[in-house]
């Protein structure tokens, strides 16, 4: 059973890469009238970016600038957009990979983590960054998830994606497909099962149905198509059951998602990135939400990229950002 957390939440939204659709979907979401009543929101970015986005979108909302540590982040009634102006960009590059945009987007995240660590916000919502911009900036993080884990010194974490009737949590994230089998260890699968239970707790699901997908076709078919299920996945499931976690599997990957689609699973543990994201994006492409499970605070993000091809045209769909804010308001740690 899913219950809704009604406690007032304070959330910080980072605008992501300034050249992408992050600023646009952030402002459209805040102006949509669909933000939950149980949350206050502040935006972390650069004034030059947000002011230009407001002009482009013709959003009739005023901007409240916060750039000192003495000003309150949240007012009792929010009638404007509160922006923490980082003052990092004098100009920015639109619709393209950019080192200066990449550096700024990383600093936005660091500021959000600082606020969350000081309990000034309950959670963060992150608009998309450009991995290529981070790479040419000299950063080694493959994505948000790894940076957040490093900043918070979190060792056990996982990416959960939610959209429509599906929730999936990933045993491996940003790795080449050829490297996945050697990474599917009993320890890793067991850790992911435990994090899946934690995700259900964050969602206040009291009696969750946790399913595990196999790595191989037919979940290995008793070793005919691979031994990972027999050697690592099944032993991890057995140990998790001994710990009292309601988990079953492994199920053939080509049928397990249909179980969730029919309401017979609360979360599915997937062995690699595309195994979980292909079905989820098939049915909830515009509304998918990414949740980092295991951090000391709530973190969600829209499940899409910077979309440089449509950025700064005023046509980006804010649905995923709206759902990410809703999810952050719902979750509890």
C-alpha positions as CSV (number, residue, x, y, z in Angstrom):
1,X,0.0,0.0,0.0
2,X,1.4,3.4,-1.0
3,X,0.9,6.3,1.4
4,X,1.6,10.0,0.7
5,X,4.0,12.0,2.8
6,X,2.3,15.3,3.7
7,X,5.2,16.9,5.7
8,X,6.2,20.3,4.2
9,X,9.3,19.7,2.1
10,X,12.1,22.2,1.3
11,X,13.6,21.4,-2.1
12,X,16.5,22.8,-4.1
13,X,16.4,22.5,-7.9
14,X,19.7,22.7,-9.8
15,X,19.2,23.9,-13.4
16,X,21.7,21.5,-14.9
17,X,23.7,22.5,-18.1
18,X,22.7,26.0,-19.0
19,X,22.9,25.3,-22.7
20,X,20.3,22.4,-22.5
21,X,16.6,22.3,-21.5
22,X,17.2,22.2,-17.8
23,X,16.5,25.9,-17.2
24,X,13.4,25.7,-19.4
25,X,11.8,22.6,-17.8
26,X,12.6,24.0,-14.4
27,X,10.7,27.2,-14.9
28,X,7.9,25.6,-16.8
29,X,7.4,23.1,-14.0
30,X,7.3,25.9,-11.4
31,X,4.8,27.8,-13.4
32,X,2.6,24.8,-14.2
33,X,0.5,24.9,-11.1
34,X,1.2,21.2,-10.6
35,X,3.8,21.5,-7.9
36,X,2.6,19.8,-4.6
37,X,1.3,22.1,-1.9
38,X,3.5,20.4,0.6
39,X,6.8,21.7,-0.7
40,X,8.8,25.0,-1.0
41,X,11.3,25.3,-3.8
42,X,14.4,27.3,-4.5
43,X,16.4,27.2,-7.7
44,X,20.2,27.0,-7.9
45,X,21.8,28.5,-11.0
46,X,22.9,31.7,-12.6
47,X,20.8,34.8,-12.9
48,X,21.9,35.5,-16.5
49,X,20.5,32.1,-17.5
50,X,17.2,32.2,-15.6
51,X,16.4,35.8,-16.7
52,X,17.0,34.8,-20.4
53,X,14.8,31.7,-20.0
54,X,12.0,33.8,-18.4
55,X,12.1,36.2,-21.3
56,X,12.0,33.3,-23.8
57,X,9.1,31.5,-22.1
58,X,7.2,34.7,-21.2
59,X,6.5,33.3,-17.8
60,X,4.8,35.9,-15.7
61,X,6.6,35.1,-12.4
62,X,9.0,37.5,-10.6
63,X,12.5,36.5,-9.6
64,X,13.7,36.7,-6.0
65,X,17.5,36.7,-5.9
66,X,19.4,35.2,-3.0
67,X,23.1,35.5,-3.1
68,X,24.2,35.9,0.6
69,X,24.1,33.4,3.4
70,X,22.0,35.7,5.6
71,X,18.8,35.7,3.4
72,X,16.1,33.2,4.0
73,X,15.8,30.6,1.3
74,X,12.1,30.0,1.8
75,X,9.3,32.4,2.6
76,X,6.0,31.4,4.1
77,X,4.2,32.2,0.9
78,X,6.0,31.6,-2.4
79,X,4.7,34.1,-5.0
80,X,8.0,34.3,-6.9
81,X,10.9,32.1,-8.0
82,X,13.6,32.1,-5.4
83,X,17.0,31.8,-7.2
84,X,20.3,31.2,-5.4
85,X,22.5,33.1,-7.9
86,X,25.9,31.4,-8.0
87,X,27.4,34.2,-10.2
88,X,29.5,31.7,-12.2
89,X,28.6,32.6,-15.7
90,X,29.0,35.9,-17.4
91,X,27.8,34.3,-20.6
92,X,26.9,30.8,-21.5
93,X,26.9,28.5,-24.6
94,X,23.5,27.4,-25.9
95,X,22.7,24.0,-27.5
96,X,26.2,22.6,-27.4
97,X,28.9,21.0,-25.3
98,X,30.7,23.6,-23.2
99,X,33.4,23.4,-20.6
100,X,32.2,26.6,-18.8
101,X,28.6,25.3,-18.7
102,X,29.9,21.9,-17.4
103,X,32.0,23.5,-14.6
104,X,29.0,25.6,-13.6
105,X,26.6,22.7,-13.6
106,X,28.9,20.7,-11.3
107,X,29.1,23.7,-8.9
108,X,25.3,23.9,-8.8
109,X,25.2,20.3,-7.5
110,X,27.9,20.9,-5.0
111,X,25.9,23.9,-3.6
112,X,22.7,21.7,-3.4
113,X,24.6,19.0,-1.5
114,X,26.0,21.6,0.9
115,X,22.4,22.9,1.6
116,X,21.2,19.3,2.1
117,X,24.1,18.4,4.3
118,X,23.3,21.5,6.5
119,X,19.6,20.4,6.6
120,X,18.6,23.7,4.9
121,X,16.8,21.6,2.3
122,X,15.2,18.2,2.6
123,X,16.1,17.1,-0.8
124,X,17.4,18.1,-4.3
125,X,16.0,17.8,-7.8
126,X,18.6,17.9,-10.5
127,X,18.0,19.1,-14.1
128,X,20.1,17.3,-16.7
129,X,23.9,17.9,-17.0
130,X,26.0,17.1,-20.1
131,X,28.4,14.2,-19.5
132,X,30.4,15.4,-22.5
133,X,30.7,18.9,-21.0
134,X,31.9,17.4,-17.7
135,X,34.5,15.3,-19.6
136,X,36.1,18.2,-21.4
137,X,36.0,20.1,-18.1
138,X,38.3,17.4,-16.7
139,X,35.8,15.8,-14.4
140,X,35.9,12.0,-14.0
141,X,32.3,11.4,-12.9
142,X,30.2,9.6,-15.5
143,X,27.0,11.2,-14.1
144,X,25.1,12.8,-11.3
145,X,24.9,9.6,-9.3
146,X,28.6,9.1,-9.0
147,X,29.3,12.7,-8.1
148,X,26.6,12.7,-5.4
149,X,28.0,9.5,-3.9
150,X,31.5,11.0,-3.8
151,X,30.3,14.3,-2.2
152,X,28.3,12.4,0.5
153,X,30.9,9.6,0.9
154,X,28.1,7.1,0.2
155,X,29.3,3.6,-0.7
156,X,26.0,1.8,-1.0
157,X,23.7,3.5,-3.5
158,X,21.7,2.7,-6.6
159,X,19.6,4.3,-9.3
160,X,15.9,3.8,-9.2
161,X,13.8,4.8,-12.1
162,X,10.0,5.3,-11.9
163,X,7.4,5.9,-14.5
164,X,3.8,4.8,-15.0
165,X,3.3,1.4,-13.3
166,X,7.1,0.6,-13.3
167,X,9.8,1.1,-10.8
168,X,13.2,-0.4,-11.6
169,X,16.5,-0.3,-9.6
170,X,19.8,-1.1,-11.3
171,X,22.6,-3.4,-10.1
172,X,25.0,-1.8,-12.5
173,X,24.7,1.7,-14.0
174,X,27.1,3.4,-16.4
175,X,29.2,0.5,-17.6
176,X,29.8,-1.2,-21.0
177,X,27.5,-4.1,-21.6
178,X,30.5,-6.4,-22.1
179,X,31.6,-5.7,-18.5
180,X,28.2,-6.4,-16.8
181,X,28.5,-10.2,-16.3
182,X,31.7,-9.9,-14.2
183,X,30.1,-7.2,-12.1
184,X,27.1,-9.3,-11.2
185,X,28.4,-10.6,-7.9
186,X,26.4,-12.0,-5.0
187,X,27.5,-9.0,-2.9
188,X,26.4,-6.5,-5.5
189,X,23.0,-8.1,-6.1
190,X,22.4,-8.5,-2.4
191,X,23.2,-4.8,-1.9
192,X,20.8,-3.8,-4.6
193,X,18.0,-6.0,-3.1
194,X,18.6,-4.2,0.2
195,X,18.4,-0.8,-1.5
196,X,15.2,-1.9,-3.3
197,X,13.7,-2.5,0.1
198,X,14.9,0.9,1.2
199,X,13.3,2.5,-1.8
200,X,10.0,0.9,-0.9
201,X,10.4,2.3,2.6
202,X,11.1,5.8,1.2
203,X,7.8,5.4,-0.7
204,X,6.0,4.2,2.4
205,X,5.1,0.9,0.7
206,X,4.5,-1.3,3.8
207,X,4.3,-4.8,2.2
208,X,6.4,-4.6,-1.0
209,X,6.6,-7.1,-3.8
210,X,10.3,-7.0,-4.9
211,X,11.1,-9.0,-8.1
212,X,14.6,-9.8,-9.5
213,X,15.2,-10.0,-13.2
214,X,17.8,-12.6,-14.5
215,X,20.8,-11.5,-16.5
216,X,20.5,-14.1,-19.2
217,X,17.6,-15.1,-21.5
218,X,15.1,-17.3,-19.6
219,X,17.0,-16.4,-16.4
220,X,19.7,-18.8,-17.5
221,X,17.4,-21.8,-17.9
222,X,19.3,-23.8,-15.2
223,X,22.7,-23.0,-16.7
224,X,21.8,-23.6,-20.4
225,X,22.3,-19.9,-21.2
226,X,24.6,-18.8,-18.5
227,X,25.6,-19.4,-14.9
228,X,25.2,-16.0,-13.3
229,X,21.8,-16.8,-12.0
230,X,22.9,-20.0,-10.3
231,X,26.2,-18.7,-9.0
232,X,25.4,-15.2,-7.8
233,X,21.8,-14.0,-8.2
234,X,20.0,-16.9,-6.6
235,X,22.3,-17.1,-3.6
236,X,21.8,-13.3,-3.1
237,X,18.1,-13.7,-3.2
238,X,18.2,-16.6,-0.6
239,X,20.3,-14.5,1.8
240,X,17.9,-11.5,1.4
241,X,15.0,-13.7,2.2
242,X,16.8,-14.9,5.3
243,X,17.1,-11.2,6.3
244,X,13.3,-10.9,6.0
245,X,13.2,-9.0,2.7
246,X,10.2,-10.0,0.5
247,X,12.0,-10.7,-2.7
248,X,11.4,-13.3,-5.4
249,X,13.2,-14.4,-8.6
250,X,15.1,-14.5,-10.8
251,X,12.5,-14.1,-13.5
252,X,13.1,-14.2,-17.2
253,X,13.8,-10.6,-18.3
254,X,11.3,-10.8,-21.2
255,X,8.4,-11.4,-18.9
256,X,9.2,-9.8,-15.5
257,X,8.2,-6.3,-16.6
258,X,4.7,-7.5,-17.6
259,X,4.2,-8.5,-14.0
260,X,4.8,-5.0,-12.9
261,X,2.7,-3.5,-15.7
262,X,-0.2,-5.6,-14.3
263,X,0.4,-4.4,-10.8
264,X,2.1,-7.5,-9.4
265,X,5.4,-5.9,-8.5
266,X,6.4,-2.7,-6.6
267,X,10.0,-2.7,-7.8
268,X,12.1,-4.8,-10.2
269,X,15.8,-5.3,-9.7
270,X,17.6,-5.1,-13.0
271,X,21.1,-6.3,-13.8
272,X,22.1,-3.5,-16.2
273,X,21.1,0.0,-17.3
274,X,19.2,-0.7,-20.5
275,X,17.5,-3.8,-19.2
276,X,15.4,-1.5,-16.9
277,X,15.3,1.7,-18.9
278,X,14.1,0.3,-22.2
279,X,10.7,-0.9,-20.9
280,X,10.3,2.1,-18.6
281,X,11.0,4.7,-21.3
282,X,8.7,2.7,-23.7
283,X,5.7,3.4,-21.5
284,X,6.7,6.6,-19.6
285,X,9.2,8.4,-21.8
286,X,7.9,11.9,-20.9
287,X,7.3,11.2,-17.2
288,X,10.2,9.1,-16.0
289,X,11.9,10.0,-12.7
290,X,15.4,9.1,-11.5
291,X,15.9,8.6,-7.7
292,X,19.2,8.0,-6.1
293,X,18.6,5.5,-3.3
294,X,21.1,5.3,-0.4
295,X,22.1,9.0,-0.1
296,X,21.5,10.8,3.3
297,X,18.9,13.0,1.6
298,X,16.3,12.8,-1.1
299,X,17.5,13.3,-4.7
300,X,15.4,13.0,-7.8
301,X,15.8,14.1,-11.4
302,X,13.9,14.0,-14.7
303,X,14.8,10.9,-16.7
304,X,16.0,12.7,-19.8
305,X,19.1,14.5,-21.0
306,X,20.1,18.0,-22.0
307,X,18.3,17.7,-25.4
308,X,20.6,20.2,-27.1
309,X,18.7,19.7,-30.3
310,X,15.6,21.4,-29.0
311,X,17.1,23.6,-26.2
312,X,16.3,27.3,-26.1
313,X,13.4,27.0,-28.5
314,X,10.7,27.1,-25.8
315,X,9.3,23.6,-26.8
316,X,10.7,21.3,-24.1
317,X,8.2,19.1,-22.2
318,X,8.4,19.7,-18.4
319,X,6.4,16.6,-17.5
320,X,9.4,14.6,-16.2
321,X,10.6,17.6,-14.1
322,X,7.1,18.0,-12.7
323,X,7.1,14.3,-11.7
324,X,10.6,14.6,-10.3
325,X,9.4,17.4,-8.0
326,X,6.3,15.4,-7.0
327,X,8.4,12.4,-6.2
328,X,10.8,14.4,-4.1
329,X,7.8,15.8,-2.1
330,X,6.5,12.3,-1.6
331,X,9.7,10.5,-0.5
332,X,11.0,10.2,3.0
333,X,14.3,9.2,4.4
